[in-house]
Amino acid sequence: MSEQQSSQNISTTDITSEATPPQLNARYVLAHRLTTREAATRPIRVIQFGEGNFLRGFVDWMVQLLNEREPSFDGNVAIVQPLAGGRVAALEAQDRLYTVLLDGMLGGRDVQSRTVVDSIGATVNPYTDWERFLALADDPNASVIVSNTTEAGIALNDHDTPDLTPPASFPAKLTLLLERRWRRGLPGFLLLPCELIEANGDALRKAVVECANRFALPDAFIAWIEHDNVFASTLVDRITPGFPRDDAETIWRELGYRDDNMVKAEPFASWVIAGDERVRNAVTERFPVDRLGVGAILVPDVRPYRERKVRLLNAPHTTMALVARLAGFATVGEVVADPRMHAFVEREMNEEIIPVLSLPADELRTFAGQVIERFANPHMRHELDSIALNSAAKYAARVLPIVLENVRRGRGLPRRAVLALAGLLAVYGGFTPVAVAISDVPETLERFRSSAAATHGDVRAYVATVLADRTLWPEDLTAIDGLANLVADDVTAIANGRMQQLIDSLA
């Protein structure tokens, strides 16, 4: 997949073998010199809300690199389990040690790396030990907070109150941790949320301030939140499938130990941290991941990079799901392995997307090349059916802006992006010779199906009705010169089984 994957807790108790190697733990790594005794004594410098695959395979992996390459950092992570159910107990069973497995192409090289992460200095479950959680705020060495509580995590819960131990929401837990810090008279934190929402730093700051107001906490504390803490908006990107269940025993034998918490990820990593001089200084002084050379950068504004990711990674994914499935392809890997589809995708990127983005073209072409390399990763199987989930909203958010911007700039209709729109209308309206999986919001599916029924199989009338539907699109798409006719021609061709010919003509 191309978007950051959410964490999932996978039981490994049923993966057993007579030849299963010894369990990964402190005794094993010390005996085999995979760590040092000093690793466990590093001070806690990072408080992390979240213990799932992504944070452990991305942020904590970077902390491990900081400890190896930046001696001045010399710090560990305290992991906070944000929900009642989580991985803290499983991590503690292995003395908070686990392995990050990187597999795939990076810069034209086949990368296969295995890193034992020994930088988790503490694990805290606030649902079983609330006071220990609050005590994290008492440590003057801790100066950074990171989080990944899913897209829905930065939201308040109306039932939260300051006397709950703990309150349900992440912002409420964080607010009470910050209050403890303030009452101790200690400096504020650098906060780096990784949740995949726009302007996540601003969203987290506003949520904490609102929570403090709801809890009737002192005005002086609220002022301290705003002025003594640094909230940075970030954008993260790394495909992180997590525990490699199908290959676990093979990997354990290769490693020489059993690791029930190992995390599989791609080599590519990107962490765009945005902000003013205050943010840059805080990152440089407290958490210099930008010096590692592994994809973390400091920029004044995250928005061009978000646009880059959505347009050059997510949009081609959506196009693949809407076009390639109708030509018999099942996975992203199959698409980029096929010469015609590969050329189709590259031409969409280079001819239809890059010319209408704001970042320098050379930088965008480099990123596009990295995306193609990631799509081709033989170690990651990404089903097009999975990408096709909620295709209507994904097309509207990811691909339609490419169509509109090309038209606005007088560049004409971007042919491949338009074919993806035709694929959407063909599938949702029942104009396909082959059945493909459809999974979308029922109300959305009904808009397409009722339009098809009302137009009695007349493709042009159906296309015109759907393109004019303002509940699906930000504007009446029939107002775009030539679009309805082109989409109708493509839907007709698709209905007659000619999707492969359309692809070939655009490759």
DRENVEX-337957 format. One record per residue (C-alpha): residue number from 1; x, y, z. Coordinates in Angstrom, 3 decimals. Layout:
N
@num->NUM; x->X; y->Y; z->Z;
...
//
This chain:
507
@num->1; x->0.000; y->0.000; z->0.000;
@num->2; x->1.051; y->3.605; z->-0.399;
@num->3; x->-0.492; y->5.233; z->2.593;
@num->4; x->0.746; y->4.785; z->5.983;
@num->5; x->-0.770; y->1.539; z->7.359;
@num->6; x->-2.429; y->1.532; z->10.748;
@num->7; x->-1.075; y->-0.772; z->13.462;
@num->8; x->-2.658; y->-4.130; z->14.150;
@num->9; x->-2.027; y->-6.500; z->17.017;
@num->10; x->-1.388; y->-9.991; z->15.662;
@num->11; x->-1.193; y->-12.966; z->17.970;
@num->12; x->1.757; y->-15.220; z->17.265;
@num->13; x->0.960; y->-17.919; z->19.787;
@num->14; x->-0.122; y->-20.309; z->17.037;
@num->15; x->3.130; y->-19.965; z->15.070;
@num->16; x->5.140; y->-22.763; z->16.629;
@num->17; x->7.712; y->-25.298; z->15.555;
@num->18; x->9.951; y->-27.836; z->17.224;
@num->19; x->12.865; y->-25.900; z->15.750;
@num->20; x->11.715; y->-22.479; z->16.964;
@num->21; x->14.804; y->-20.498; z->18.074;
@num->22; x->15.179; y->-18.913; z->21.536;
@num->23; x->13.073; y->-15.874; z->22.424;
@num->24; x->14.491; y->-12.406; z->21.870;
@num->25; x->15.159; y->-10.773; z->25.240;
@num->26; x->17.835; y->-8.829; z->27.100;
@num->27; x->19.832; y->-11.925; z->27.999;
@num->28; x->19.938; y->-13.058; z->24.360;
@num->29; x->20.982; y->-9.709; z->22.859;
@num->30; x->23.691; y->-9.183; z->25.475;
@num->31; x->25.065; y->-12.687; z->24.987;
@num->32; x->25.167; y->-12.202; z->21.215;
@num->33; x->26.408; y->-8.608; z->21.411;
@num->34; x->23.363; y->-7.196; z->19.636;
@num->35; x->23.177; y->-4.425; z->22.218;
@num->36; x->25.094; y->-3.052; z->25.197;
@num->37; x->24.258; y->-2.831; z->28.869;
@num->38; x->24.401; y->0.959; z->28.560;
@num->39; x->21.434; y->0.987; z->26.131;
@num->40; x->18.973; y->0.297; z->28.926;
@num->41; x->20.348; y->3.174; z->31.022;
@num->42; x->19.915; y->5.938; z->28.442;
@num->43; x->17.648; y->8.730; z->29.694;
@num->44; x->14.092; y->8.959; z->28.406;
@num->45; x->14.021; y->11.750; z->25.839;
@num->46; x->10.865; y->10.878; z->23.881;
@num->47; x->7.355; y->10.153; z->25.146;
@num->48; x->5.459; y->8.251; z->22.463;
@num->49; x->1.689; y->7.798; z->22.323;
@num->50; x->1.259; y->4.622; z->20.310;
@num->51; x->2.990; y->1.252; z->20.121;
@num->52; x->1.788; y->-0.002; z->16.761;
@num->53; x->3.647; y->-1.117; z->13.687;
@num->54; x->4.164; y->2.288; z->12.125;
@num->55; x->5.706; y->4.091; z->15.093;
@num->56; x->7.933; y->1.136; z->15.946;
@num->57; x->9.005; y->0.672; z->12.329;
@num->58; x->9.500; y->4.376; z->11.632;
@num->59; x->9.971; y->6.733; z->14.606;
@num->60; x->11.604; y->4.245; z->16.976;
@num->61; x->13.804; y->2.982; z->14.138;
@num->62; x->14.968; y->6.592; z->13.657;
@num->63; x->15.611; y->6.916; z->17.397;
@num->64; x->17.773; y->3.800; z->17.132;
@num->65; x->19.746; y->5.482; z->14.344;
@num->66; x->20.095; y->8.643; z->16.431;
@num->67; x->21.641; y->6.596; z->19.222;
@num->68; x->24.031; y->4.946; z->16.771;
@num->69; x->25.015; y->8.031; z->14.765;
@num->70; x->24.403; y->11.077; z->16.980;
@num->71; x->26.140; y->10.472; z->20.328;
@num->72; x->24.862; y->13.776; z->21.693;
@num->73; x->21.279; y->12.473; z->21.535;
@num->74; x->21.794; y->9.423; z->23.777;
@num->75; x->18.148; y->8.827; z->24.597;
@num->76; x->15.372; y->6.282; z->24.789;
@num->77; x->11.623; y->6.268; z->24.192;
@num->78; x->8.873; y->5.795; z->26.748;
@num->79; x->5.957; y->4.172; z->24.940;
@num->80; x->2.457; y->4.993; z->26.163;
@num->81; x->-0.300; y->2.571; z->25.198;
@num->82; x->-3.117; y->4.896; z->24.045;
@num->83; x->-5.947; y->2.340; z->24.227;
@num->84; x->-6.941; y->-0.270; z->26.784;
@num->85; x->-5.891; y->-3.058; z->24.421;
@num->86; x->-2.392; y->-2.870; z->22.996;
@num->87; x->1.117; y->-4.267; z->22.693;
@num->88; x->2.755; y->-3.076; z->25.913;
@num->89; x->2.575; y->-6.486; z->27.596;
@num->90; x->3.980; y->-8.195; z->24.487;
@num->91; x->6.850; y->-5.714; z->24.317;
@num->92; x->7.618; y->-6.158; z->28.012;
@num->93; x->7.759; y->-9.939; z->27.521;
@num->94; x->10.783; y->-9.326; z->25.267;
@num->95; x->12.376; y->-6.703; z->27.540;
@num->96; x->11.107; y->-4.019; z->25.101;
@num->97; x->13.349; y->-5.340; z->22.309;
@num->98; x->12.205; y->-6.056; z->18.762;
@num->99; x->13.510; y->-6.199; z->15.188;
@num->100; x->12.788; y->-3.917; z->12.233;
@num->101; x->12.968; y->-5.777; z->8.915;
@num->102; x->13.457; y->-3.572; z->5.847;
@num->103; x->12.915; y->-5.230; z->2.467;
@num->104; x->12.724; y->-3.648; z->-0.976;
@num->105; x->14.391; y->-1.397; z->-3.500;
@num->106; x->15.849; y->1.977; z->-2.554;
@num->107; x->17.783; y->4.101; z->-5.009;
@num->108; x->18.122; y->1.175; z->-7.385;
@num->109; x->19.578; y->-1.099; z->-4.692;
@num->110; x->17.912; y->-4.175; z->-3.246;
@num->111; x->17.861; y->-3.456; z->0.487;
@num->112; x->17.485; y->-6.132; z->3.129;
@num->113; x->18.309; y->-4.969; z->6.632;
@num->114; x->17.548; y->-6.260; z->10.123;
@num->115; x->17.909; y->-3.904; z->13.083;
@num->116; x->17.364; y->-4.805; z->16.724;
@num->117; x->15.788; y->-1.762; z->18.348;
@num->118; x->17.051; y->-1.340; z->21.917;
@num->119; x->15.864; y->2.257; z->22.318;
@num->120; x->12.579; y->1.597; z->24.125;
@num->121; x->13.442; y->2.529; z->27.687;
@num->122; x->9.984; y->2.255; z->29.234;
@num->123; x->6.484; y->1.036; z->28.428;
@num->124; x->3.506; y->2.505; z->30.234;
@num->125; x->-0.123; y->1.425; z->30.246;
@num->126; x->-2.151; y->4.332; z->31.669;
@num->127; x->-5.152; y->2.039; z->32.038;
@num->128; x->-3.348; y->0.001; z->34.680;
@num->129; x->-0.943; y->2.584; z->36.157;
@num->130; x->-2.177; y->6.149; z->35.730;
@num->131; x->0.289; y->7.659; z->38.171;
@num->132; x->3.242; y->6.126; z->36.339;
@num->133; x->1.942; y->7.712; z->33.158;
@num->134; x->1.704; y->11.161; z->34.741;
@num->135; x->5.166; y->10.725; z->36.245;
@num->136; x->6.626; y->10.770; z->32.729;
@num->137; x->6.089; y->14.537; z->32.865;
@num->138; x->8.407; y->14.792; z->35.883;
@num->139; x->11.509; y->13.759; z->33.928;
@num->140; x->13.424; y->16.864; z->32.770;
@num->141; x->15.286; y->14.755; z->30.172;
@num->142; x->12.039; y->14.056; z->28.317;
@num->143; x->11.533; y->16.903; z->25.864;
@num->144; x->9.823; y->15.382; z->22.796;
@num->145; x->6.350; y->13.888; z->22.348;
@num->146; x->5.387; y->11.888; z->19.253;
@num->147; x->2.059; y->10.248; z->18.517;
@num->148; x->0.146; y->8.121; z->16.062;
@num->149; x->-3.349; y->7.501; z->17.355;
@num->150; x->-4.948; y->7.088; z->13.861;
@num->151; x->-6.779; y->9.750; z->11.892;
@num->152; x->-9.581; y->9.716; z->14.462;
@num->153; x->-7.230; y->10.058; z->17.431;
@num->154; x->-6.938; y->13.849; z->17.572;
@num->155; x->-10.514; y->14.353; z->18.708;
@num->156; x->-12.138; y->15.084; z->22.043;
@num->157; x->-14.517; y->12.790; z->23.872;
@num->158; x->-17.511; y->14.547; z->25.399;
@num->159; x->-17.494; y->12.099; z->28.307;
@num->160; x->-13.920; y->12.895; z->29.380;
@num->161; x->-13.428; y->14.688; z->32.689;
@num->162; x->-10.196; y->15.628; z->34.495;
@num->163; x->-10.849; y->13.173; z->37.321;
@num->164; x->-10.889; y->10.101; z->35.072;
@num->165; x->-7.814; y->7.872; z->35.353;
@num->166; x->-7.495; y->7.727; z->32.425;
@num->167; x->-9.835; y->9.753; z->30.243;
@num->168; x->-10.679; y->8.063; z->26.958;
@num->169; x->-9.259; y->10.428; z->24.351;
@num->170; x->-5.638; y->11.013; z->23.432;
@num->171; x->-5.946; y->14.847; z->23.710;
@num->172; x->-7.344; y->14.507; z->27.237;
@num->173; x->-4.520; y->12.207; z->28.362;
@num->174; x->-1.997; y->14.588; z->26.810;
@num->175; x->-3.619; y->17.628; z->28.433;
@num->176; x->-3.331; y->16.095; z->31.893;
@num->177; x->0.277; y->15.059; z->31.221;
@num->178; x->1.079; y->18.634; z->30.187;
@num->179; x->-0.670; y->20.007; z->33.252;
@num->180; x->1.530; y->17.826; z->35.450;
@num->181; x->4.590; y->19.145; z->33.589;
@num->182; x->3.459; y->22.754; z->34.069;
@num->183; x->2.828; y->22.261; z->37.798;
@num->184; x->6.363; y->20.874; z->38.147;
@num->185; x->7.746; y->24.075; z->36.631;
@num->186; x->9.538; y->22.221; z->33.838;
@num->187; x->9.992; y->23.372; z->30.215;
@num->188; x->7.452; y->22.435; z->27.554;
@num->189; x->7.788; y->19.809; z->24.843;
@num->190; x->8.407; y->19.582; z->21.122;
@num->191; x->5.297; y->17.768; z->19.855;
@num->192; x->5.466; y->15.827; z->16.570;
@num->193; x->2.121; y->14.179; z->15.764;
@num->194; x->2.233; y->11.593; z->12.968;
@num->195; x->-1.527; y->11.203; z->12.531;
@num->196; x->-2.498; y->11.409; z->8.853;
@num->197; x->-4.658; y->14.503; z->9.019;
@num->198; x->-3.966; y->17.880; z->7.490;
@num->199; x->-2.094; y->20.351; z->9.721;
@num->200; x->-1.867; y->17.729; z->12.469;
@num->201; x->0.273; y->19.942; z->14.712;
@num->202; x->-2.264; y->22.752; z->14.664;
@num->203; x->-5.077; y->20.262; z->15.177;
@num->204; x->-3.371; y->18.756; z->18.228;
@num->205; x->-2.625; y->22.156; z->19.764;
@num->206; x->-6.238; y->23.277; z->19.321;
@num->207; x->-7.553; y->20.017; z->20.768;
@num->208; x->-5.362; y->20.333; z->23.873;
@num->209; x->-6.330; y->23.967; z->24.432;
@num->210; x->-10.015; y->23.134; z->24.012;
@num->211; x->-9.667; y->20.218; z->26.413;
@num->212; x->-7.954; y->22.444; z->28.994;
@num->213; x->-10.826; y->24.904; z->28.717;
@num->214; x->-13.419; y->22.140; z->29.078;
@num->215; x->-11.585; y->20.890; z->32.163;
@num->216; x->-11.565; y->24.461; z->33.581;
@num->217; x->-7.792; y->24.361; z->34.018;
@num->218; x->-5.967; y->27.613; z->34.906;
@num->219; x->-5.496; y->30.332; z->32.297;
@num->220; x->-1.792; y->30.368; z->33.133;
@num->221; x->-1.575; y->26.714; z->32.130;
@num->222; x->-3.339; y->27.381; z->28.829;
@num->223; x->-0.915; y->30.226; z->28.130;
@num->224; x->1.960; y->27.831; z->28.905;
@num->225; x->0.563; y->25.317; z->26.386;
@num->226; x->0.597; y->27.974; z->23.679;
@num->227; x->3.933; y->29.620; z->24.468;
@num->228; x->6.204; y->27.008; z->26.073;
@num->229; x->5.382; y->24.048; z->23.834;
@num->230; x->6.254; y->23.685; z->20.150;
@num->231; x->3.620; y->21.946; z->18.017;
@num->232; x->4.907; y->20.988; z->14.550;
@num->233; x->2.807; y->19.708; z->11.666;
@num->234; x->4.344; y->16.664; z->10.013;
@num->235; x->3.766; y->14.301; z->7.105;
@num->236; x->4.987; y->10.721; z->7.378;
@num->237; x->5.313; y->8.036; z->4.736;
@num->238; x->6.535; y->4.466; z->4.981;
@num->239; x->4.727; y->1.294; z->4.009;
@num->240; x->4.691; y->-0.767; z->7.208;
@num->241; x->2.786; y->-4.049; z->6.949;
@num->242; x->3.983; y->-5.056; z->10.421;
@num->243; x->4.349; y->-8.621; z->11.663;
@num->244; x->5.220; y->-10.945; z->8.719;
@num->245; x->2.925; y->-13.738; z->9.776;
@num->246; x->3.306; y->-15.909; z->6.681;
@num->247; x->7.110; y->-15.876; z->6.858;
@num->248; x->7.612; y->-15.654; z->10.624;
@num->249; x->9.271; y->-19.022; z->11.232;
@num->250; x->11.602; y->-18.604; z->8.254;
@num->251; x->12.646; y->-15.170; z->9.497;
@num->252; x->13.139; y->-16.433; z->13.065;
@num->253; x->15.487; y->-19.138; z->11.810;
@num->254; x->17.350; y->-16.543; z->9.741;
@num->255; x->17.659; y->-14.207; z->12.741;
@num->256; x->18.539; y->-16.968; z->15.182;
@num->257; x->15.850; y->-15.894; z->17.654;
@num->258; x->12.068; y->-15.735; z->17.953;
@num->259; x->10.653; y->-12.198; z->17.873;
@num->260; x->6.896; y->-11.864; z->18.361;
@num->261; x->7.062; y->-8.085; z->17.896;
@num->262; x->9.148; y->-7.785; z->14.742;
@num->263; x->7.996; y->-5.186; z->12.217;
@num->264; x->8.350; y->-5.457; z->8.455;
@num->265; x->8.612; y->-2.228; z->6.441;
@num->266; x->9.871; y->-0.872; z->3.156;
@num->267; x->13.273; y->0.894; z->3.065;
@num->268; x->11.759; y->4.182; z->1.890;
@num->269; x->10.990; y->6.674; z->4.645;
@num->270; x->9.830; y->10.279; z->4.585;
@num->271; x->9.182; y->12.535; z->7.562;
@num->272; x->8.424; y->16.114; z->6.573;
@num->273; x->8.483; y->18.354; z->9.655;
@num->274; x->7.130; y->21.837; z->9.046;
@num->275; x->7.349; y->25.037; z->11.001;
@num->276; x->9.070; y->28.302; z->11.718;
@num->277; x->12.456; y->28.976; z->13.279;
@num->278; x->11.127; y->27.867; z->16.655;
@num->279; x->10.296; y->24.431; z->15.258;
@num->280; x->13.616; y->24.139; z->13.434;
@num->281; x->15.577; y->25.064; z->16.545;
@num->282; x->13.624; y->22.614; z->18.702;
@num->283; x->14.197; y->19.730; z->16.280;
@num->284; x->17.887; y->20.571; z->15.876;
@num->285; x->18.473; y->20.788; z->19.625;
@num->286; x->16.258; y->17.967; z->20.887;
@num->287; x->15.574; y->15.496; z->18.080;
@num->288; x->17.951; y->15.930; z->15.101;
@num->289; x->16.416; y->13.300; z->12.827;
@num->290; x->17.021; y->15.603; z->9.865;
@num->291; x->20.762; y->14.887; z->10.189;
@num->292; x->20.338; y->11.138; z->9.680;
@num->293; x->19.947; y->11.244; z->5.900;
@num->294; x->17.077; y->8.753; z->5.918;
@num->295; x->14.227; y->10.959; z->4.727;
@num->296; x->13.484; y->13.383; z->7.572;
@num->297; x->13.526; y->17.023; z->6.452;
@num->298; x->12.656; y->20.419; z->7.922;
@num->299; x->10.532; y->22.713; z->5.748;
@num->300; x->8.555; y->25.932; z->6.289;
@num->301; x->5.279; y->24.488; z->4.958;
@num->302; x->4.113; y->20.879; z->4.768;
@num->303; x->1.377; y->21.542; z->2.217;
@num->304; x->3.435; y->21.194; z->-1.001;
@num->305; x->4.759; y->17.861; z->0.275;
@num->306; x->1.284; y->16.661; z->1.179;
@num->307; x->0.168; y->17.631; z->-2.313;
@num->308; x->3.166; y->15.766; z->-3.756;
@num->309; x->2.298; y->12.590; z->-1.864;
@num->310; x->-1.432; y->12.713; z->-2.566;
@num->311; x->-0.977; y->13.476; z->-6.260;
@num->312; x->2.049; y->11.317; z->-7.123;
@num->313; x->1.465; y->8.351; z->-4.829;
@num->314; x->-2.193; y->8.183; z->-3.864;
@num->315; x->-3.637; y->9.400; z->-7.192;
@num->316; x->-1.794; y->6.802; z->-9.316;
@num->317; x->-2.911; y->4.160; z->-6.828;
@num->318; x->-6.522; y->5.201; z->-7.364;
@num->319; x->-6.049; y->5.283; z->-11.134;
@num->320; x->-4.636; y->1.743; z->-11.020;
@num->321; x->-7.606; y->0.478; z->-9.034;
@num->322; x->-10.083; y->2.027; z->-11.483;
@num->323; x->-8.278; y->1.121; z->-14.711;
@num->324; x->-6.022; y->-1.906; z->-14.218;
@num->325; x->-8.602; y->-4.110; z->-12.497;
@num->326; x->-10.751; y->-3.882; z->-15.637;
@num->327; x->-7.811; y->-5.240; z->-17.633;
@num->328; x->-7.349; y->-8.241; z->-15.340;
@num->329; x->-4.646; y->-6.998; z->-12.951;
@num->330; x->-4.939; y->-7.854; z->-9.243;
@num->331; x->-1.991; y->-6.159; z->-7.502;
@num->332; x->0.146; y->-3.045; z->-7.718;
@num->333; x->3.171; y->-5.238; z->-8.365;
@num->334; x->1.486; y->-6.828; z->-11.387;
@num->335; x->0.680; y->-3.370; z->-12.762;
@num->336; x->4.238; y->-2.045; z->-12.686;
@num->337; x->5.654; y->-5.364; z->-13.915;
@num->338; x->3.557; y->-5.092; z->-17.088;
@num->339; x->5.327; y->-2.896; z->-19.687;
@num->340; x->2.131; y->-1.265; z->-20.990;
@num->341; x->0.619; y->-0.515; z->-17.580;
@num->342; x->4.001; y->0.620; z->-16.279;
@num->343; x->4.267; y->3.112; z->-19.139;
@num->344; x->0.659; y->4.204; z->-18.575;
@num->345; x->1.334; y->5.003; z->-14.915;
@num->346; x->4.601; y->6.809; z->-15.645;
@num->347; x->2.963; y->8.943; z->-18.328;
@num->348; x->0.157; y->9.910; z->-15.951;
@num->349; x->2.780; y->11.031; z->-13.433;
@num->350; x->5.094; y->12.841; z->-15.845;
@num->351; x->2.622; y->14.326; z->-18.317;
@num->352; x->-0.523; y->14.963; z->-16.277;
@num->353; x->0.515; y->15.395; z->-12.637;
@num->354; x->4.021; y->16.852; z->-12.336;
@num->355; x->3.314; y->19.819; z->-14.666;
@num->356; x->0.517; y->21.083; z->-12.387;
@num->357; x->2.274; y->20.752; z->-9.002;
@num->358; x->4.079; y->23.555; z->-7.193;
@num->359; x->7.385; y->21.932; z->-6.194;
@num->360; x->10.386; y->21.982; z->-8.590;
@num->361; x->9.968; y->19.534; z->-11.478;
@num->362; x->13.324; y->17.816; z->-10.848;
@num->363; x->12.365; y->17.112; z->-7.242;
@num->364; x->8.966; y->15.806; z->-8.337;
@num->365; x->10.485; y->13.516; z->-10.974;
@num->366; x->12.841; y->12.076; z->-8.375;
@num->367; x->9.915; y->11.436; z->-6.043;
@num->368; x->7.909; y->9.859; z->-8.879;
@num->369; x->10.805; y->7.491; z->-9.569;
@num->370; x->10.872; y->6.518; z->-5.906;
@num->371; x->7.135; y->5.845; z->-6.009;
@num->372; x->7.470; y->3.526; z->-9.012;
@num->373; x->10.293; y->1.722; z->-7.216;
@num->374; x->8.090; y->1.320; z->-4.142;
@num->375; x->5.170; y->0.080; z->-6.235;
@num->376; x->7.458; y->-2.626; z->-7.668;
@num->377; x->8.603; y->-3.924; z->-4.260;
@num->378; x->8.306; y->-7.727; z->-4.505;
@num->379; x->8.199; y->-8.003; z->-0.713;
@num->380; x->4.929; y->-6.055; z->-0.446;
@num->381; x->1.699; y->-7.436; z->-1.943;
@num->382; x->-0.881; y->-4.677; z->-2.318;
@num->383; x->-4.248; y->-5.740; z->-3.663;
@num->384; x->-6.012; y->-3.393; z->-6.083;
@num->385; x->-9.319; y->-4.465; z->-4.528;
@num->386; x->-8.083; y->-3.005; z->-1.238;
@num->387; x->-7.070; y->0.268; z->-2.887;
@num->388; x->-10.487; y->0.427; z->-4.580;
@num->389; x->-12.254; y->0.838; z->-1.222;
@num->390; x->-14.332; y->4.060; z->-1.321;
@num->391; x->-13.166; y->4.831; z->-4.855;
@num->392; x->-15.642; y->7.654; z->-5.455;
@num->393; x->-14.363; y->9.778; z->-2.580;
@num->394; x->-10.763; y->8.863; z->-3.358;
@num->395; x->-11.147; y->9.918; z->-6.989;
@num->396; x->-12.749; y->13.207; z->-5.940;
@num->397; x->-9.968; y->13.964; z->-3.443;
@num->398; x->-6.923; y->12.593; z->-5.263;
@num->399; x->-7.446; y->12.515; z->-9.031;
@num->400; x->-10.169; y->15.025; z->-9.867;
@num->401; x->-8.000; y->17.991; z->-8.745;
@num->402; x->-5.495; y->16.886; z->-11.410;
@num->403; x->-8.219; y->17.087; z->-14.059;
@num->404; x->-9.410; y->20.484; z->-12.838;
@num->405; x->-5.915; y->21.965; z->-12.605;
@num->406; x->-4.967; y->20.783; z->-16.095;
@num->407; x->-8.125; y->22.380; z->-17.465;
@num->408; x->-7.572; y->25.573; z->-15.467;
@num->409; x->-4.082; y->25.924; z->-16.922;
@num->410; x->-5.323; y->25.405; z->-20.462;
@num->411; x->-3.555; y->22.067; z->-20.827;
@num->412; x->-6.660; y->20.188; z->-21.942;
@num->413; x->-8.126; y->17.023; z->-20.466;
@num->414; x->-5.544; y->14.693; z->-18.835;
@num->415; x->-6.348; y->11.522; z->-20.708;
@num->416; x->-5.331; y->8.897; z->-18.154;
@num->417; x->-6.994; y->10.664; z->-15.224;
@num->418; x->-10.173; y->10.892; z->-17.322;
@num->419; x->-10.012; y->7.179; z->-18.137;
@num->420; x->-9.917; y->6.494; z->-14.392;
@num->421; x->-13.124; y->8.533; z->-14.038;
@num->422; x->-14.704; y->6.449; z->-16.788;
@num->423; x->-13.586; y->3.300; z->-14.981;
@num->424; x->-15.303; y->4.515; z->-11.823;
@num->425; x->-18.567; y->5.259; z->-13.647;
@num->426; x->-18.438; y->1.969; z->-15.530;
@num->427; x->-17.921; y->-0.136; z->-12.408;
@num->428; x->-20.414; y->1.693; z->-10.192;
@num->429; x->-23.048; y->1.885; z->-12.941;
@num->430; x->-22.755; y->-1.764; z->-13.952;
@num->431; x->-21.246; y->-1.121; z->-17.391;
@num->432; x->-18.444; y->-3.703; z->-17.189;
@num->433; x->-18.096; y->-7.067; z->-18.947;
@num->434; x->-16.270; y->-8.528; z->-15.936;
@num->435; x->-17.239; y->-8.403; z->-12.285;
@num->436; x->-14.922; y->-6.537; z->-9.917;
@num->437; x->-15.219; y->-6.006; z->-6.182;
@num->438; x->-17.067; y->-2.846; z->-5.143;
@num->439; x->-16.862; y->-1.465; z->-1.609;
@num->440; x->-18.144; y->2.025; z->-0.923;
@num->441; x->-20.560; y->3.980; z->1.223;
@num->442; x->-24.086; y->2.673; z->0.467;
@num->443; x->-25.422; y->6.177; z->-0.165;
@num->444; x->-22.648; y->6.811; z->-2.694;
@num->445; x->-23.273; y->3.559; z->-4.535;
@num->446; x->-26.968; y->4.391; z->-4.672;
@num->447; x->-26.243; y->7.717; z->-6.422;
@num->448; x->-24.532; y->5.877; z->-9.273;
@num->449; x->-26.974; y->2.974; z->-9.452;
@num->450; x->-30.072; y->5.139; z->-9.369;
@num->451; x->-28.606; y->7.305; z->-12.134;
@num->452; x->-27.960; y->4.208; z->-14.242;
@num->453; x->-31.484; y->2.927; z->-13.628;
@num->454; x->-33.086; y->6.286; z->-14.393;
@num->455; x->-31.290; y->6.547; z->-17.737;
@num->456; x->-32.241; y->2.994; z->-18.819;
@num->457; x->-28.819; y->1.958; z->-20.079;
@num->458; x->-28.196; y->5.125; z->-22.089;
@num->459; x->-24.475; y->5.615; z->-21.404;
@num->460; x->-24.346; y->9.282; z->-22.407;
@num->461; x->-27.368; y->10.169; z->-20.300;
@num->462; x->-25.963; y->8.211; z->-17.350;
@num->463; x->-22.566; y->9.919; z->-17.599;
@num->464; x->-24.145; y->13.370; z->-17.845;
@num->465; x->-26.340; y->12.691; z->-14.810;
@num->466; x->-23.459; y->11.475; z->-12.640;
@num->467; x->-21.023; y->14.219; z->-13.672;
@num->468; x->-23.631; y->16.863; z->-12.803;
@num->469; x->-24.256; y->15.387; z->-9.323;
@num->470; x->-22.960; y->17.949; z->-6.808;
@num->471; x->-23.211; y->15.441; z->-3.963;
@num->472; x->-20.334; y->13.547; z->-5.607;
@num->473; x->-18.158; y->16.386; z->-6.942;
@num->474; x->-17.217; y->19.911; z->-5.869;
@num->475; x->-18.693; y->21.334; z->-9.082;
@num->476; x->-20.844; y->20.380; z->-12.067;
@num->477; x->-18.362; y->18.453; z->-14.191;
@num->478; x->-20.555; y->18.645; z->-17.290;
@num->479; x->-19.488; y->22.297; z->-17.508;
@num->480; x->-15.958; y->21.173; z->-18.459;
@num->481; x->-15.761; y->21.286; z->-22.234;
@num->482; x->-15.541; y->17.815; z->-23.767;
@num->483; x->-15.349; y->15.873; z->-20.503;
@num->484; x->-18.789; y->14.229; z->-20.594;
@num->485; x->-18.369; y->13.087; z->-24.200;
@num->486; x->-14.892; y->11.667; z->-23.553;
@num->487; x->-16.009; y->9.834; z->-20.414;
@num->488; x->-19.048; y->8.443; z->-22.250;
@num->489; x->-16.849; y->7.191; z->-25.094;
@num->490; x->-14.563; y->5.481; z->-22.583;
@num->491; x->-17.441; y->3.918; z->-20.626;
@num->492; x->-18.831; y->2.530; z->-23.878;
@num->493; x->-15.437; y->1.066; z->-24.783;
@num->494; x->-15.084; y->-0.446; z->-21.302;
@num->495; x->-18.566; y->-1.981; z->-21.541;
@num->496; x->-17.491; y->-3.593; z->-24.810;
@num->497; x->-14.383; y->-5.130; z->-23.205;
@num->498; x->-11.842; y->-2.730; z->-24.692;
@num->499; x->-10.079; y->-1.466; z->-21.551;
@num->500; x->-6.786; y->-3.090; z->-22.560;
@num->501; x->-6.920; y->-1.332; z->-25.934;
@num->502; x->-7.499; y->1.987; z->-24.170;
@num->503; x->-4.504; y->1.334; z->-21.916;
@num->504; x->-2.328; y->0.403; z->-24.890;
@num->505; x->-3.268; y->3.615; z->-26.693;
@num->506; x->-2.218; y->5.687; z->-23.670;
@num->507; x->0.942; y->3.779; z->-22.712;
//
